Amino acid sequence: MLVGENSGVFRRQVIRRFRAALLASVFLIPGAQAADSLTDALVKAYQSNPQLLSERANLRAKDEDVAQAIAQWRPQISVSGRYSSIKTESKTDPAAVGLEARTRPWSAEVSASQTVFAGGRILAQRKQADASVRAGRSILHATEQQVFIDTVSAYMNVVRDEAVLKLNQGNLELLKKQLEAAQARFEVGEITRTDVAQAEARLSAGLASLSAAEASLKASRLFYERTVGEAPGTLEAKPATPTLPASEEEARQAANKLNPSLNAAREGEKAAEAGVDFAVGQMLPSVSLQASYGRSGQERGNESIGDETVVSVVGSVPIYQGGAEWSGIRQAKELNNRARLDTEDARRATDQGVSNAWESYRASVASSEANRQQVKAAEIAFEGVQQELEVGSRTTLDVLNQQQELLNARVALVRSERDEVVASYALLAAVGRLTAKELQLPVQLYDPTDNYEMQTWRPLGAATYGN
């Protein structure tokens, strides 16, 4: 057998060993294992995320604005008392002994006041408070959606970065095999030192990519822990996308009813309208009914006890307050104008947000499909380049380049699949349906009306019942 034939046999043996390493699935993403699902992460975030819990507490505080407005319809009752000790001295002559007298007067009074008419201010304040509460519920809705978007992003970021890390680890193993094969072929004179250097350079680049992937995964895990409340375990690699509107027009129509930012703006406009009524009420008369009962007397001296009962109707009509009341009306009208324009701006922003979310989701689906095709083609090309290397029609650099293209294609697929899932939930949020109720999460749903109904008409007590 000739020397050239020996070299060819050796080359084919080295390349076959390299291909065997590939077939050992070093470069493939592991199959799915039993893992925590995206639903599990959403449940944990719903139950423990501090941003969401904080907004619930803020809404419960807004409920008290309604209670305070209602309280102005109730009577105001107070009790007061006074007890004194008085010493009195008197002299007719500076040298004479003076006369001293001590008295201890006392008094007690119970008074009550009931507003009969306040120019519509109390009713306007109640309407303002109710609108503010409804706006607060929409803000809570928006916060819940944002927490869920953060959770989905955090979950998919970990899934993506774990997959990218494993791809880089597999690539690094193949680069090591490639370098070993190049060195072996160099020793028998099949290739030059340049080919070995190229393999060494790619191995160094692979190490750098691996370090970057590890850092990215660490950051994603920390964000997941902050959002969900605990560090991620083994996560389900490909969670299902939620049920989405069938068309962009259907999504727009749903968002016009459900989008929390739009609904909050609408309620803000209603509160501003009530603010005009409240300002006008400052110009109207008010009437109240007042009653009091008092008893007074003294313990020493000329002891006496007296009772006094007073019932009166008090009315007041503002005539002129330096123009402040007129200024208040003008201000309230302009604030109402601003709120009306804010509602229109929110409507336009909602339409834009739905369109953007729809296109983003559509593009991510198309990108995922294109990347799948790219991966299939890159795998075929990689296999073909190795076969061509075996017969000497390809160089080491050709194999390294195709190996890098395959890695890039697989990483791009992982990223686009992550983007597809996140975009689907972002579209759901733009519509206003990214809630625990719409997703049918297995949790006890938080109902903001429970605290409202419990506390707003409650006349006494300082206990709170929120969580």
C-alpha positions as CSV (number, residue, x, y, z in Angstrom):
1,M,0.0,0.0,0.0
2,L,1.3,3.5,-0.9
3,V,2.1,6.2,1.6
4,G,-0.7,8.4,0.1
5,E,-3.1,5.5,0.6
6,N,-2.1,5.1,4.2
7,S,-2.6,8.8,4.8
8,G,-6.1,8.6,3.2
9,V,-7.1,5.7,5.4
10,F,-5.9,7.6,8.5
11,R,-7.8,10.7,7.5
12,R,-11.0,8.8,7.0
13,Q,-10.6,7.1,10.4
14,V,-10.1,10.4,12.1
15,I,-13.1,12.0,10.4
16,R,-15.3,9.0,11.2
17,R,-14.4,9.3,14.9
18,F,-15.3,13.0,14.7
19,R,-18.6,12.2,13.1
20,A,-19.3,9.5,15.7
21,A,-18.9,12.2,18.4
22,L,-21.5,14.2,16.6
23,L,-23.9,11.3,16.4
24,A,-23.5,10.8,20.2
25,S,-25.8,13.9,20.4
26,V,-23.2,16.1,22.0
27,F,-24.5,18.9,19.9
28,L,-28.2,18.3,20.4
29,I,-30.6,19.9,22.8
30,P,-31.7,17.2,25.4
31,G,-35.2,15.9,25.3
32,A,-37.9,17.1,27.6
33,Q,-38.0,15.9,31.2
34,A,-40.6,16.2,34.0
35,A,-40.4,19.9,34.8
36,D,-42.2,22.8,36.3
37,S,-44.6,24.4,33.9
38,L,-45.2,28.0,33.0
39,T,-48.6,27.7,34.8
40,D,-46.7,26.8,38.0
41,A,-44.6,30.0,37.7
42,L,-47.7,32.2,37.0
43,V,-49.4,30.7,40.1
44,K,-46.4,31.5,42.3
45,A,-46.2,35.0,41.0
46,Y,-49.9,35.6,41.5
47,Q,-49.7,34.5,45.1
48,S,-46.4,36.1,46.2
49,N,-45.2,38.9,43.8
50,P,-44.7,42.0,46.0
51,Q,-45.5,44.4,43.2
52,L,-48.9,42.8,42.7
53,L,-49.6,42.5,46.5
54,S,-48.6,46.2,46.9
55,E,-51.1,47.3,44.3
56,R,-53.8,45.3,46.0
57,A,-53.1,47.1,49.3
58,N,-53.1,50.5,47.4
59,L,-56.6,49.7,46.0
60,R,-57.8,48.8,49.5
61,A,-56.6,52.2,50.6
62,K,-58.6,53.8,47.8
63,D,-61.7,52.0,49.0
64,E,-61.5,54.1,52.2
65,D,-62.0,57.3,50.1
66,V,-65.5,56.1,49.5
67,A,-66.0,55.3,53.2
68,Q,-64.8,58.8,54.0
69,A,-67.2,60.4,51.5
70,I,-70.1,58.3,52.9
71,A,-69.2,59.3,56.4
72,Q,-70.1,62.9,55.7
73,W,-73.8,61.9,55.4
74,R,-73.7,60.5,58.9
75,P,-74.2,62.6,62.1
76,Q,-71.2,64.1,63.9
77,I,-71.4,63.5,67.7
78,S,-69.1,64.9,70.3
79,V,-68.9,65.1,74.1
80,S,-67.1,67.8,76.0
81,G,-66.6,68.6,79.7
82,R,-64.9,71.1,81.9
83,Y,-64.0,71.2,85.6
84,S,-62.3,74.1,87.3
85,S,-61.1,75.2,90.7
86,I,-61.2,79.0,91.3
87,K,-59.8,80.9,94.2
88,T,-60.9,84.5,94.8
89,E,-59.4,87.0,97.4
90,S,-60.7,90.5,98.1
91,K,-59.6,93.3,100.5
92,T,-61.2,96.6,101.4
93,D,-58.1,97.9,103.3
94,P,-54.5,96.8,102.5
95,A,-53.8,96.3,106.2
96,A,-57.0,94.3,106.8
97,V,-57.4,90.6,106.5
98,G,-58.8,89.7,103.1
99,L,-61.8,87.6,102.3
100,E,-61.2,84.3,100.4
101,A,-63.7,82.4,98.3
102,R,-63.3,79.1,96.5
103,T,-65.6,77.8,93.7
104,R,-65.4,74.6,91.6
105,P,-67.6,75.1,88.5
106,W,-68.1,72.3,86.1
107,S,-70.0,71.7,82.8
108,A,-70.7,68.9,80.4
109,E,-72.2,68.9,76.9
110,V,-73.2,66.5,74.2
111,S,-73.7,67.9,70.8
112,A,-74.7,66.4,67.4
113,S,-74.7,67.8,63.9
114,Q,-76.4,66.3,60.8
115,T,-75.8,67.7,57.3
116,V,-79.1,68.0,55.5
117,F,-77.9,69.6,52.3
118,A,-74.4,70.5,51.2
119,G,-74.9,71.9,47.7
120,G,-74.3,68.5,46.1
121,R,-70.7,68.4,47.3
122,I,-71.0,65.2,49.3
123,L,-72.6,63.3,46.4
124,A,-70.0,64.6,44.0
125,Q,-67.2,63.5,46.4
126,R,-68.8,60.1,46.5
127,K,-68.9,59.9,42.7
128,Q,-65.3,61.0,42.6
129,A,-64.2,58.3,45.1
130,D,-66.2,55.5,43.3
131,A,-64.6,56.5,40.0
132,S,-61.2,56.5,41.6
133,V,-61.8,53.1,43.0
134,R,-62.8,51.7,39.6
135,A,-59.7,53.3,38.1
136,G,-57.7,51.6,40.8
137,R,-59.2,48.3,39.9
138,S,-58.1,48.8,36.3
139,I,-54.6,49.8,37.5
140,L,-54.5,46.5,39.5
141,H,-55.6,44.7,36.4
142,A,-52.7,46.3,34.5
143,T,-50.3,45.5,37.3
144,E,-51.4,41.8,37.3
145,Q,-50.8,41.7,33.5
146,Q,-47.4,43.3,33.9
147,V,-46.4,40.8,36.6
148,F,-47.5,37.9,34.3
149,I,-45.6,39.4,31.3
150,D,-42.5,39.6,33.5
151,T,-43.1,36.1,34.7
152,V,-43.5,34.7,31.2
153,S,-40.4,36.6,30.0
154,A,-38.4,35.4,33.1
155,Y,-39.5,31.8,32.5
156,M,-38.7,31.8,28.8
157,N,-35.4,33.7,29.3
158,V,-34.2,30.9,31.6
159,V,-35.4,28.2,29.1
160,R,-33.7,30.1,26.3
161,D,-30.4,30.6,28.1
162,E,-30.3,27.1,29.4
163,A,-30.7,25.8,25.8
164,V,-28.1,28.3,24.5
165,L,-25.7,27.2,27.2
166,K,-26.1,23.5,26.3
167,L,-25.7,24.3,22.7
168,N,-22.4,26.1,23.4
169,Q,-21.3,23.3,25.7
170,G,-21.9,20.8,22.9
171,N,-20.2,23.0,20.4
172,L,-17.2,23.3,22.6
173,E,-17.0,19.5,22.9
174,L,-17.1,19.3,19.1
175,L,-14.4,22.0,18.7
176,K,-12.2,20.0,21.1
177,K,-12.7,16.9,18.9
178,Q,-12.1,19.0,15.8
179,L,-8.8,20.2,17.3
180,E,-7.7,16.7,18.2
181,A,-8.5,15.5,14.7
182,A,-6.6,18.4,13.2
183,Q,-3.5,17.8,15.3
184,A,-3.6,14.1,14.4
185,R,-3.8,14.8,10.7
186,F,-1.1,17.5,11.1
187,E,1.2,14.9,12.6
188,V,1.0,12.6,9.6
189,G,1.3,15.5,7.2
190,E,-2.3,15.6,6.0
191,I,-2.8,19.3,6.8
192,T,-0.6,22.3,7.7
193,R,-0.1,24.2,10.9
194,T,-2.5,26.8,9.7
195,D,-5.4,24.4,9.9
196,V,-4.5,23.5,13.5
197,A,-4.3,27.2,14.4
198,Q,-7.8,27.7,12.9
199,A,-9.2,25.0,15.0
200,E,-7.4,26.4,18.1
201,A,-8.9,29.9,17.3
202,R,-12.4,28.5,17.1
203,L,-12.0,26.6,20.3
204,S,-11.0,29.9,22.1
205,A,-14.0,31.6,20.6
206,G,-16.2,28.8,21.8
207,L,-14.9,29.2,25.3
208,A,-15.7,32.9,25.2
209,S,-19.2,32.2,23.9
210,L,-19.7,29.6,26.7
211,S,-18.7,32.2,29.3
212,A,-21.2,34.7,27.9
213,A,-23.9,32.1,27.9
214,E,-23.3,31.3,31.5
215,A,-23.4,34.9,32.5
216,S,-26.7,35.4,30.6
217,L,-28.2,32.4,32.3
218,K,-27.2,33.6,35.7
219,A,-28.9,37.0,35.1
220,S,-32.1,35.3,33.8
221,R,-32.3,33.1,36.9
222,L,-31.9,36.1,39.2
223,F,-34.7,37.9,37.4
224,Y,-36.9,34.8,37.6
225,E,-36.3,34.5,41.3
226,R,-37.2,38.2,41.8
227,T,-40.4,37.9,39.8
228,V,-41.7,34.5,40.9
229,G,-40.3,34.4,44.4
230,E,-38.0,31.4,44.2
231,A,-35.1,30.1,42.1
232,P,-36.1,28.2,38.9
233,G,-35.8,24.4,39.0
234,T,-36.2,22.3,35.9
235,L,-38.5,24.1,33.5
236,E,-40.7,22.8,30.8
237,A,-38.9,23.7,27.6
238,K,-41.8,24.4,25.3
239,P,-44.9,25.7,27.1
240,A,-48.1,26.0,25.0
241,T,-49.2,29.4,23.8
242,P,-52.5,30.7,25.1
243,T,-55.8,31.0,23.2
244,L,-55.6,34.2,21.1
245,P,-58.1,36.3,19.2
246,A,-58.7,35.0,15.7
247,S,-58.0,38.3,14.0
248,E,-56.5,41.7,14.6
249,E,-60.0,43.3,14.4
250,E,-61.3,40.9,17.0
251,A,-58.4,41.8,19.2
252,R,-59.1,45.5,18.8
253,Q,-62.8,45.1,19.7
254,A,-61.9,43.1,22.8
255,A,-59.3,45.6,23.9
256,N,-61.8,48.5,23.6
257,K,-63.7,46.8,26.4
258,L,-61.0,45.1,28.5
259,N,-57.7,47.1,28.2
260,P,-57.0,48.3,31.7
261,S,-55.2,51.4,30.7
262,L,-58.1,52.6,28.6
263,N,-60.6,51.7,31.3
264,A,-58.5,53.6,33.9
265,A,-58.6,56.7,31.7
266,R,-62.4,56.4,31.3
267,E,-62.9,56.3,35.0
268,G,-60.5,59.2,35.4
269,E,-62.7,61.2,33.1
270,K,-65.8,60.3,35.2
271,A,-63.9,61.4,38.4
272,A,-63.1,64.7,36.6
273,E,-66.7,65.2,35.7
274,A,-67.7,64.8,39.4
275,G,-64.9,67.3,40.2
276,V,-66.8,69.9,38.3
277,D,-70.0,69.2,40.3
278,F,-68.0,69.4,43.5
279,A,-66.6,72.8,42.5
280,V,-70.0,74.1,41.6
281,G,-71.3,72.9,45.0
282,Q,-69.0,75.3,46.7
283,M,-71.3,78.1,45.4
284,L,-74.5,76.6,46.7
285,P,-76.1,76.9,50.1
286,S,-75.7,74.3,52.8
287,V,-78.1,73.3,55.6
288,S,-77.4,71.4,58.8
289,L,-79.4,70.3,61.8
290,Q,-77.6,70.8,65.2
291,A,-78.6,69.7,68.7
292,S,-76.9,69.9,72.0
293,Y,-77.6,69.2,75.6
294,G,-75.5,70.6,78.4
295,R,-75.4,70.6,82.2
296,S,-73.4,72.9,84.4
297,G,-72.9,73.7,88.1
298,Q,-70.4,74.1,90.9
299,E,-69.5,72.1,94.0
300,R,-68.7,74.9,96.5
301,G,-70.2,78.2,97.3
302,N,-73.6,78.8,95.9
303,E,-74.2,75.4,94.6
304,S,-76.3,75.3,91.5
305,I,-77.1,73.0,88.6
306,G,-78.5,74.1,85.2
307,D,-79.5,72.3,82.1
308,E,-79.6,73.6,78.6
309,T,-81.0,72.0,75.5
310,V,-80.6,73.6,72.1
311,V,-82.0,72.4,68.7
312,S,-81.2,74.6,65.7
313,V,-81.2,74.6,61.9
314,V,-78.2,76.3,60.5
315,G,-78.0,77.5,56.9
316,S,-75.2,79.3,55.0
317,V,-75.1,80.8,51.6
318,P,-71.6,81.8,50.2
319,I,-71.8,85.2,48.6
320,Y,-68.3,86.2,47.7
321,Q,-65.0,84.4,48.5
322,G,-62.6,86.6,46.7
323,G,-63.1,84.8,43.4
324,A,-61.5,81.6,44.6
325,E,-64.8,79.6,44.1
326,W,-65.1,80.7,40.4
327,S,-61.4,79.9,39.9
328,G,-62.1,76.4,41.3
329,I,-64.9,75.9,38.8
330,R,-62.8,76.9,35.9
331,Q,-59.9,74.7,37.0
332,A,-62.2,71.7,37.4
333,K,-63.6,72.2,33.9
334,E,-60.1,72.3,32.4
335,L,-59.1,69.2,34.4
336,N,-62.2,67.5,32.9
337,N,-61.1,68.6,29.4
338,R,-57.7,67.1,30.1
339,A,-59.2,63.8,31.3
340,R,-61.4,63.6,28.2
341,L,-58.3,64.1,25.9
342,D,-56.4,61.5,28.0
343,T,-59.1,59.0,27.4
344,E,-58.9,59.6,23.6
345,D,-55.1,59.3,23.8
346,A,-55.5,56.0,25.7
347,R,-57.9,54.7,23.1
348,R,-55.4,55.4,20.3
349,A,-52.5,54.0,22.3
350,T,-54.6,50.8,22.9
351,D,-55.3,50.4,19.2
352,Q,-51.6,50.9,18.4
353,G,-50.6,48.5,21.1
354,V,-52.9,45.8,19.8
355,S,-51.6,46.3,16.3
356,N,-48.0,46.2,17.4
357,A,-48.6,43.1,19.5
358,W,-50.4,41.4,16.7
359,E,-47.6,42.0,14.2
360,S,-44.9,41.1,16.7
361,Y,-46.6,37.8,17.3
362,R,-47.1,37.1,13.6
363,A,-43.5,37.9,12.9
364,S,-42.2,35.7,15.7
365,V,-44.3,32.8,14.4
366,A,-42.9,33.3,10.9
367,S,-39.3,33.7,12.3
368,S,-39.6,30.4,14.3
369,E,-40.7,28.5,11.2
370,A,-37.9,30.0,9.1
371,N,-35.4,29.2,11.7
372,R,-36.6,25.6,11.8
373,Q,-36.0,25.3,8.1
374,Q,-32.6,26.9,8.5
375,V,-31.6,24.4,11.2
376,K,-32.6,21.5,8.9
377,A,-30.6,22.9,6.0
378,A,-27.6,23.7,8.2
379,E,-27.6,20.1,9.6
380,I,-27.6,18.7,6.1
381,A,-24.9,21.1,5.0
382,F,-22.8,20.2,8.1
383,E,-23.1,16.5,7.4
384,G,-22.2,17.1,3.7
385,V,-19.1,19.2,4.5
386,Q,-17.8,16.4,6.8
387,Q,-18.3,13.8,4.1
388,E,-16.5,16.1,1.6
389,L,-13.7,16.6,4.1
390,E,-13.4,12.8,4.2
391,V,-12.6,12.6,0.5
392,G,-10.4,15.7,0.6
393,S,-12.6,18.2,-1.2
394,R,-13.2,20.3,1.9
395,T,-10.8,22.0,4.3
396,T,-10.8,22.1,8.1
397,L,-11.9,25.8,7.9
398,D,-14.9,24.8,5.8
399,V,-16.0,22.4,8.5
400,L,-15.5,24.9,11.2
401,N,-17.5,27.5,9.4
402,Q,-20.4,25.2,8.7
403,Q,-20.3,24.0,12.3
404,Q,-20.6,27.7,13.4
405,E,-23.5,28.2,11.0
406,L,-25.3,25.2,12.5
407,L,-24.7,26.6,16.0
408,N,-25.9,30.0,15.0
409,A,-29.0,28.5,13.4
410,R,-29.9,26.5,16.5
411,V,-29.4,29.5,18.8
412,A,-31.6,31.6,16.5
413,L,-34.3,28.9,16.7
414,V,-34.1,28.8,20.5
415,R,-34.4,32.6,20.6
416,S,-37.3,32.9,18.2
417,E,-39.2,30.2,20.0
418,R,-38.8,32.2,23.2
419,D,-40.0,35.3,21.4
420,E,-43.0,33.5,20.0
421,V,-44.2,32.5,23.5
422,V,-43.6,35.9,25.0
423,A,-45.3,37.7,22.0
424,S,-48.4,35.5,22.4
425,Y,-48.8,36.6,26.0
426,A,-48.0,40.2,25.2
427,L,-50.8,40.1,22.7
428,L,-53.1,38.8,25.3
429,A,-52.0,41.6,27.6
430,A,-52.7,44.2,25.0
431,V,-56.2,42.9,24.7
432,G,-56.7,42.9,28.5
433,R,-57.0,39.1,28.9
434,L,-53.8,38.3,30.6
435,T,-55.3,37.6,34.1
436,A,-55.5,34.7,36.4
437,K,-59.2,34.4,35.6
438,E,-58.8,34.4,31.8
439,L,-55.9,31.9,32.1
440,Q,-57.9,29.7,34.4
441,L,-55.0,29.4,36.9
442,P,-55.6,27.0,39.7
443,V,-55.6,29.7,42.4
444,Q,-58.1,31.4,44.7
445,L,-58.9,34.6,42.7
446,Y,-58.5,38.0,44.4
447,D,-61.8,39.8,44.2
448,P,-61.2,43.6,44.8
449,T,-65.0,44.1,45.5
450,D,-64.8,42.1,48.7
451,N,-62.9,44.7,50.6
452,Y,-65.0,47.5,49.0
453,E,-68.3,46.0,50.2
454,M,-66.9,45.2,53.6
455,Q,-65.3,48.5,54.4
456,T,-67.0,51.3,52.6
457,W,-70.2,51.3,54.7
458,R,-68.5,50.3,57.9
459,P,-69.1,53.0,60.6
460,L,-66.7,51.7,63.3
461,G,-63.4,49.7,63.7
462,A,-59.8,50.0,62.6
463,A,-59.2,46.3,61.6
464,T,-58.1,45.5,58.0
465,Y,-58.7,42.2,56.2
466,G,-56.5,42.4,53.1
467,N,-53.6,40.2,52.1
